[in-house]
Amino acid sequence: MKCIYCGYFDSKVIDSRSTDDSTSIRRRRECLNCGKRFTTYETIETTPMLVIKNDGSRQPFDPEKIKKGLIKACEKRTISIAQIEDIVSDIEKTLSNSLNQEVKSSEIGELIMKKLKDIDDIAYIRFACVYRKFKDVSSLIDFINVN
């Protein structure tokens, strides 16, 4: 770390502490050349993830959109908001662990359907109806029979 006083490129860490909000680490440093002390902050660098929509357009990934869709699909069901937030969190982790900066909206939809299928069949069917855009009842019945 470059000293802010003399420009020397080497310093030693004297003290490290997490900030109050735990989003960064505060480091107290001492320059090995001039001996003066200064503070630096270390934060996690995040790269924004983009969602590729069906029309080819791109927009920033927004977990709130997933949450809203799940709340709508789970309306009047016995699924708690904590379960919905767990699904959103799991999907977010899965996507960030893939290390891809772009993800197709269809991949997100499939992840949501997979999670819903394990929790509630009705919510799964509700979400599938909107996500798959069934043209008629027979295509819905075919989907239900296959899955």
N, C-alpha and C positions, 0 to 999 in steps of 0.2 A: 504494500500500500504506500503510495507516494505521500510524503510529508507535506502538509499544507503550508508549513513555515519555510523550509529550506529546499524542498523539492527532492530530497533523498528518497530512493526507492525501497528502502528497507525499514521495517518497524517491528516492534514486538507487541504482542497482545498482553496487556496487564490485567484486564478484567473483561468478562463476557457475561451479559445478562439478557434475558428475554425481555422484550418490551411489555408494557401493561396489557396490550391486546394480543400478545403472543404471535404477531404476524411478522416480526423481525427480531434480529439479535443486535443488541447494542454492544459495541466493542470499544474499550478504552485502549488506546495505543500509545506507545512511546517511540519517537524517532531514534534510531540507532546512531544518527549523525549529530543532531543538535540537542537531543534529550528532551525536547518539548513534547507535550502530550496533546492528543486530539481524539475525537470520538468519530467512529464510523458506524453505519448501520448496514446489516446484511439482510436482504430479503430474498424470497424465492422468486425467480423469474418465471413468469408464465407466458406461454404463447397462446394467443386466442385461437379457438377452434371455430371453423366455419362449417355451416351446414349447406350442402348442395341440394337445393330444392329440385322437384321433378321437372320444372321448366328450365333448369340449368343455372338459375340465379343463385347467389350465395348470400348468406346472412350469418351474423354471429350466433353461436350456440347459446341458447337461453333455456336453462333448466326449468324456469317458471312456466314455459309453454308446455313442457311435459307434465308438470304438476297440474296445470289447468285441465289438460286433456284427461288425465287420470281421475281428477275429481269429478269431471263430467261423466266418465264411464262408470265410476263407482257410486254415483248418486243413488241414495236410498238402499245401499247395500251395507253389509256389516264390516266394511273395510275402514279402519281408522286412518286418520290423517298421518299418524306415525308410520303406518305401513306404506302409505303413498310416498311419504318423504324418504323411506328406506329404498323404495323402488327407484325414485329419482336419483338418490345418492349412488345406488349400485350402477345405474346406467351411466352416470357421470364418471364414476371410477373406471368402468369398463372402457369408455371412450377415451379417457385420458391415458389409460394404460396402453392403449393401442398405439400411442405416439403419433397418430395421424393428425395433421393440422386441418384436414377436411374430411367430412363424413357425410355420406348420403342420407337424406331424410328417411329413405326406405330402410336403411340399417337401424336407425333409431326406432322406427315403427316396429320392426321385427323384434328388437330387444324388449320393447314395451309389451308386445303381445306375449312373448315368452314368459315374462314376469307375471302378467295378469293371469295367464292360463294356470299357473301354479297356485294362485290365490283364490280366484273367484271366476267361475264359468260364465256367469251372466255379464260381469264387467268385461270379460275377455270378448264375448260376442258383441257387446255394445261398441267396444273400441274397434273391433274388426269391421263392423258395419260402416263406420266412418272412414277408417283407414283404407280398407280395401275397395270402398265405393261400389258396393254391390248394386247391380242394375235391377235385379228382381229377387223375389223370394226363393226361386229355384237355385240361384247361384249362392244364396246364403245357406240353404239346406245342403247343397253340395259341399260347401266349406265346412259346415258343422259335421257332416258325415266323415270327411277326410280327417278332420282333427279330433 
